[in-house]
Amino acid sequence: MSHWDGRSRGNILGYKIFIFLLKYVHIRIAYFVLQFVVFYFLIFSNKKFIFHFYRKILKYSALKTEFAIYKNYLALGKTIIDKVAVLAGFSHKFTYDFEGEDYLQQISDAGRGGIFIGAHSGNYEIAGFLLKRIKRPVHVIMFDGERANIKEIIENVTGGKRFNVIYVQPNDISHIYQIKEALSKGDLIAIHGDRFIEESKSFECEFFGMKAKFPLGPYYMAAQFNVPVSFVSTMKETDTHYHFYATPPIMIEGTTKKETIKSIEKTAQLYATELEKMIRKYPLQWFNYHDFWQINQ
């Protein structure tokens, strides 16, 4: 799978412009400005793997594939703007539906901690914000790829009021201890489940009729701390409306190491199946621009 350094594209001026438009004008104006940015990336970005997804996996026609790529880039840009809006205190500009929230409340009420596994689809950051509805601290795992001064701008606008974040730093394992501490308190962890680094444990799952590798780290954590997992998604349905989904909790079971590993792999496959279901429902909102099916191998 191709390398990703976790950095969010964009510069300080761009963030300031979008925050100004969100605060003093309207989010649709920010979306309008976004279209010009999308055309730039449509021309100059590497579309090889996203093209493969629409053309070869979903079997779109060549013309439909090109339109899908454009709409995918546009959807990604809108979710980034929405992320800035929420972090900057403008969550009231959006409405939400909740499906399966009671499952997450069950996990929270049990008081033993839990892991919510999402994907690079829909809007992960807004999912983290919505999880604040659960009456227990939620810690969102993020790669600390944004430039410090950009984060400072957003934090200045928000007054420092953000959901809890555990940043993953390159060549640093301090996040492991933070996750351990959070779970030991009965807190909740939100993490991606559709991307991994080469050195981490992975498992080949059936995904869109082909084999693809998925990380096993979240499930190993769940097994180690004996906490349930739930698969979550927050998908954009209109410019100002999101739909939140959560699945029933799953426990990683096994009395022996072999049984536990088998249970971990089974749960990873359940996640892959659920992710495929969600992507088929929202095919323009899976933001994967990497060699997911390792077509270059």
C-alpha positions in Angstrom: 0.0 0.0 0.0 1.5 3.4 -1.0 2.9 5.6 1.6 0.9 8.4 3.2 2.5 10.9 5.6 -0.7 12.1 7.2 -0.4 15.7 6.2 -3.5 17.7 5.5 -3.2 19.8 2.3 -3.8 23.4 2.4 -2.1 26.6 3.8 -2.8 29.1 6.5 -4.5 31.6 4.2 -6.8 29.0 2.9 -7.9 28.0 6.4 -8.4 31.6 7.3 -10.5 32.3 4.2 -12.8 29.3 4.9 -13.2 30.2 8.6 -14.1 33.8 7.5 -16.7 32.5 5.0 -18.2 30.1 7.6 -18.4 32.8 10.3 -19.6 35.8 8.3 -21.2 34.5 5.1 -22.5 31.0 4.4 -21.1 27.5 4.1 -22.3 27.3 0.5 -20.1 30.2 -0.5 -17.1 28.2 0.9 -18.3 25.2 -1.2 -18.4 27.4 -4.2 -14.8 28.5 -3.7 -13.9 24.9 -3.2 -14.9 24.0 -6.8 -11.9 25.9 -8.2 -9.6 24.0 -5.9 -11.1 20.7 -6.9 -10.4 21.4 -10.6 -6.8 22.0 -9.8 -6.4 18.6 -8.1 -8.4 16.9 -10.8 -5.8 18.0 -13.3 -2.6 17.6 -11.3 -3.2 14.8 -8.8 -2.4 11.1 -9.3 -5.8 9.5 -10.0 -4.5 6.0 -10.6 -5.9 4.2 -7.6 -9.2 6.0 -7.3 -9.7 5.4 -11.0 -9.1 1.7 -10.5 -11.7 1.7 -7.7 -14.5 3.2 -9.8 -13.5 1.6 -13.2 -12.4 -1.9 -12.2 -14.0 -2.5 -8.8 -17.4 -0.7 -9.2 -17.4 -1.3 -13.0 -18.3 2.3 -13.9 -18.1 3.4 -17.5 -15.0 5.5 -18.4 -17.2 8.7 -18.5 -19.0 7.9 -15.2 -15.6 7.2 -13.6 -14.3 10.6 -14.5 -17.4 12.3 -13.0 -17.2 10.1 -9.9 -13.6 11.1 -9.3 -14.6 14.8 -9.6 -17.5 14.3 -7.2 -15.3 12.3 -4.8 -12.7 15.1 -4.7 -15.5 17.6 -4.2 -17.0 15.5 -1.4 -13.6 15.3 0.3 -13.2 19.1 0.1 -16.6 19.6 1.6 -15.9 17.3 4.5 -12.6 19.2 5.2 -14.6 22.5 5.2 -17.1 20.9 7.5 -14.3 19.7 9.8 -13.0 23.2 10.1 -16.6 24.4 10.7 -17.1 22.0 13.6 -13.7 22.5 15.1 -14.3 26.3 14.9 -17.5 26.1 16.8 -20.1 26.2 13.9 -21.6 22.7 14.5 -25.1 24.4 14.7 -24.9 24.9 10.9 -25.5 21.1 10.4 -28.2 18.6 11.3 -27.8 15.0 12.1 -29.6 11.6 12.1 -28.4 8.9 14.5 -28.7 5.2 13.8 -27.4 2.7 16.3 -26.5 5.4 18.9 -28.1 3.2 21.6 -25.4 0.6 20.9 -22.7 3.1 21.8 -24.6 4.2 24.9 -24.7 0.6 26.0 -20.9 0.4 25.7 -20.6 3.6 27.6 -23.0 2.6 30.4 -21.1 -0.7 30.9 -18.1 1.5 32.1 -15.4 -0.9 30.8 -14.3 1.2 27.8 -14.7 0.4 24.1 -13.3 1.0 20.7 -15.2 2.6 17.8 -13.7 1.8 14.4 -14.4 4.1 11.5 -12.8 4.5 8.1 -11.5 7.2 5.6 -15.1 7.7 4.5 -17.7 10.3 5.3 -16.4 12.7 7.9 -14.4 11.0 10.7 -13.8 14.3 12.6 -17.5 15.0 12.8 -18.0 11.5 14.0 -15.6 12.3 16.8 -17.6 15.5 17.6 -21.0 13.6 17.6 -19.6 11.0 20.0 -19.5 13.7 22.6 -23.2 12.9 23.0 -22.1 9.7 24.7 -21.8 10.5 28.4 -18.2 9.3 28.7 -14.9 10.8 27.3 -14.1 9.8 23.7 -10.5 10.0 22.4 -10.1 10.3 18.7 -6.9 8.8 17.2 -5.4 11.1 14.6 -2.1 11.3 12.7 -0.5 14.6 13.7 0.2 15.7 10.2 -1.3 19.1 10.2 1.2 21.9 10.5 1.3 23.3 14.1 0.5 26.9 13.0 -2.7 25.7 11.2 -3.8 23.8 14.3 -3.1 27.0 16.3 -5.4 29.0 14.1 -8.3 26.6 14.5 -7.7 26.4 18.3 -7.7 30.2 18.5 -11.1 30.3 16.9 -12.5 27.6 19.0 -11.1 28.9 22.3 -9.4 25.5 22.7 -12.7 23.6 23.0 -12.2 20.4 21.0 -13.0 16.8 21.4 -10.2 14.7 23.0 -7.5 13.8 20.5 -4.6 11.3 20.8 -2.1 12.2 18.1 0.1 9.6 16.5 3.6 11.0 16.0 6.1 9.4 13.6 8.6 7.2 15.3 6.9 7.7 18.7 4.8 5.2 20.6 3.6 7.5 23.3 0.1 7.2 21.9 0.0 3.6 22.9 0.3 4.6 26.6 -2.4 7.2 26.2 -4.8 4.7 24.7 -4.0 2.2 27.5 -4.6 4.9 30.1 -7.9 6.0 28.5 -9.3 2.4 28.3 -8.2 1.6 31.8 -10.5 4.5 32.9 -13.4 3.1 31.0 -13.1 5.8 28.3 -13.8 5.3 24.6 -11.4 5.2 21.7 -12.3 6.1 18.1 -9.8 4.9 15.4 -9.6 4.2 11.7 -9.7 0.6 10.5 -9.0 0.8 6.8 -5.4 1.7 6.6 -2.1 0.4 8.0 1.6 0.9 7.9 3.8 -1.9 6.5 5.3 -2.8 9.9 2.0 -3.4 11.6 -0.1 -6.6 11.8 -2.6 -7.0 9.0 -5.1 -9.6 7.7 -6.3 -10.2 4.1 -10.1 -9.8 4.1 -12.6 -10.4 1.4 -13.5 -6.9 0.1 -15.5 -6.1 -3.0 -14.9 -9.7 -4.2 -11.1 -9.4 -3.9 -8.5 -9.8 -1.1 -7.3 -6.6 0.6 -5.2 -6.1 3.8 -6.8 -4.5 6.9 -5.0 -3.6 10.1 -5.5 -5.8 13.1 -4.2 -3.3 15.7 -7.7 -2.1 16.9 -8.8 -5.7 17.5 -5.7 -6.7 19.3 -6.2 -3.7 21.6 -9.8 -4.7 22.2 -8.7 -8.3 23.0 -5.9 -7.1 25.3 -8.2 -4.8 27.3 -11.3 -7.0 27.0 -13.4 -4.2 25.6 -16.1 -4.3 22.8 -15.8 -2.8 19.4 -18.4 -1.1 17.2 -18.1 0.0 13.6 -19.1 3.7 13.1 -19.6 6.0 10.1 -20.8 9.6 9.7 -21.9 10.1 6.1 -22.7 13.4 4.4 -26.2 13.3 2.8 -26.8 17.0 1.9 -24.6 20.1 2.2 -25.7 20.5 5.8 -26.9 17.1 6.9 -25.1 14.0 8.2 -26.2 10.5 9.0 -24.4 8.7 11.9 -24.3 4.9 11.9 -23.1 2.4 14.6 -23.2 -1.4 14.7 -23.9 -3.6 17.7 -20.9 -4.2 20.0 -18.7 -7.1 19.3 -16.4 -8.8 21.9 -13.1 -10.5 20.8 -13.3 -13.9 22.4 -11.0 -16.9 22.9 -9.6 -18.9 25.7 -6.3 -19.7 23.8 -4.0 -17.5 21.8 -5.1 -19.4 18.6 -8.8 -18.9 19.3 -8.2 -15.2 20.1 -6.4 -14.6 16.8 -9.1 -16.4 14.9 -11.7 -14.1 16.6 -9.6 -11.0 15.8 -9.5 -12.0 12.1 -13.2 -12.8 12.0 -14.0 -9.4 13.5 -11.7 -7.7 10.9 -13.7 -9.5 8.2 -16.9 -8.3 9.7 -15.5 -4.7 9.6 -14.5 -5.1 5.9 -18.0 -6.4 5.1 -19.6 -3.5 6.9 -17.3 -1.0 5.2 -18.1 -2.4 1.8 -21.8 -2.1 2.6 -21.4 1.6 3.6 -19.2 2.4 0.5 -21.8 0.8 -1.8 -24.4 3.0 -0.2 -22.2 6.1 -0.4 -19.7 5.4 -3.3 -18.5 8.9 -3.6 -17.4 9.2 0.0 -14.6 6.7 0.4 -11.5 8.8 0.3 -8.8 6.2 -0.4 -6.1 7.3 -2.8 -3.7 4.4 -2.1 -2.9 1.0 -3.6 -5.6 -0.7 -1.5 -5.8 -3.9 -3.5 -2.0 -3.7 -4.2 -2.5 -3.6 -8.0 1.2 -2.7 -8.4 2.3 -5.9 -6.7 
